């Protein structure tokens, strides 16, 4: 590891940073009704706040990754945390829905410099033999946001109001920005881009294996969002639960994802990363099919859901580590594109999942999820076979 004094501290910071960004990105759900009531806006319109955050976040990620290859990782991460934190504080002070929409747009612009740049920093700091394990800690921040971040937002919103939820989270992110500025290692990117690649934004797309990897990542994110977005409604309809009753089962399923990240990082540092990814996503697709097709009872369904969370998360650290190693001197650019396909998977997963439910119910959703996992596994197998001759050389 390069110039890294305290590995546990860095891993804790990595998880905390992702936890903060993921909570900002997913915090709106518990606050929808309260925001709509205050501004007399329909719930569907309030949902535009999530879109206003996600779109610039996704579109700005490749540019932020490229900038971090030149300017360094820590400055952009610090600015991203401070920007999102400041925008969240402003959200809590918004006098109208239009101003609130503008502050969420600002949060999305600033957030683009967060997760992809942090991913690149992890790739710079950790040697290849331990990189997948570090990626597991990165990805665990998302699961921790589902377990603790979003429920805490709902608790604060119910106790002190939605404005306090936005402002409180913003202050936490501002404090985290200061911690990152003081404590996160300042390590230079892996290397400067080759002169022939300078000034050509599309040149990175020609890297061997990058496009199939981006497609496999998008399919995996589609699978994940198809299940996690529609699973709460499935459990509520199938077993007669209300919003409060469904929270404990969802927390248990998120714990499966935490375990999968830790185990997946350990496996991917000892085995072929794309093999672990492909096998895990094929298994996750099959488990998703069983989850939505069968109705064995609430707790057996929760157990199957835990299996999905475990399997889906199991493959992700290795895939992220593989992407980090693909073009080390352009690591930020590559991981910025990977972040863009993350958001693409969110959009396609939610849209196609909703279409599947509308056309054929949850059984059709299970088939669609299984197909996404199988296609991701096929792409991973193809990439693995293509790399073997080069590895032999």
ZIKA-V396913 format. One record per backbone hydrogen bond with DSSP energy under -1.0 kcal/mol. CO is the residue of the C=O (numbers start at 1). NH is the residue of the N-H. If there is no record, write none. Layout:
CO|NH  CO|NH
//
This chain:
6|10  7|11  8|12  9|13  10|14  11|15  12|16  13|17  14|18  15|19  16|20  17|21  18|22  19|23  20|24  21|25  22|26  28|31  29|32  31|35  32|36  33|37  34|38  35|39  36|41  42|46  43|47  45|48  46|49  47|50  47|51  48|52  49|53  50|54  51|55  53|57  54|58  55|59  56|60  60|64  61|65  62|66  63|67  64|68  65|69  67|70  67|71  68|72  73|77  74|78  75|79  76|80  77|81  78|82  79|83  80|84  81|85  82|86  83|87  84|88  85|89  86|90  87|91  88|92  91|94  96|100  97|101  98|102  99|103  100|104  101|105  102|106  103|107  104|108  105|109  106|110  107|111  108|112  110|113  111|114  114|118  115|119  116|120  117|121  118|122  119|123  120|124  121|125  122|126  127|130  130|134  131|135  132|136  133|137  134|138  135|139  136|140  138|141  139|142  140|144  141|145  142|146  143|147  144|148  144|149  145|150  148|152  149|153  150|154  151|155  152|156  153|157  154|158  155|159  156|160  161|165  162|166  163|167  164|168  165|169  166|170  167|171  168|172  169|173  170|174  171|175  172|176  173|177  174|178  175|179  176|180  177|181  178|182  179|183  180|184  185|187  194|197  197|200  200|203  202|205  203|206  204|207  207|210  209|213  210|214  211|215  212|216  213|217  214|218  215|219  216|220  217|221  218|222  219|223  220|224  221|225  222|226  223|227  224|228  225|229  226|230  227|231  230|234  231|235  232|236  233|237  234|238  235|239  242|246  246|250  247|251  248|252  249|253  250|254  251|255  252|256  253|257  254|258  255|259  256|260  257|261  258|262  259|263  260|264  261|265  262|266  263|267  264|268  265|269  267|270  267|271  272|276  273|277  274|278  275|279  276|280  277|281  278|282  279|283  280|284  281|285  282|286  283|287  284|288  285|289  286|290  287|291  288|292  289|293  290|294  297|301  298|302  299|303  300|304  301|305  302|306  303|307  304|308  305|309  306|310  307|311  308|312  309|313  310|314  315|319  316|320  317|321  318|322  319|323  320|324  321|325  327|330  328|331  330|334  331|335  332|336  333|337  334|338  335|339  336|340  337|341  338|342  339|343  340|344  341|345  342|346  343|347  344|348  345|349  346|350  347|351  348|352  349|353  350|354  351|355  352|356  353|357  354|358  355|359  356|360  357|361  361|365  362|366  363|367  364|368  365|369  366|370  367|371  368|372  369|373  370|374  371|375  372|376  373|377  374|378  375|379  376|380  377|381  378|382  379|383  380|384  381|385  382|386  383|387  387|391  388|392  389|393
//
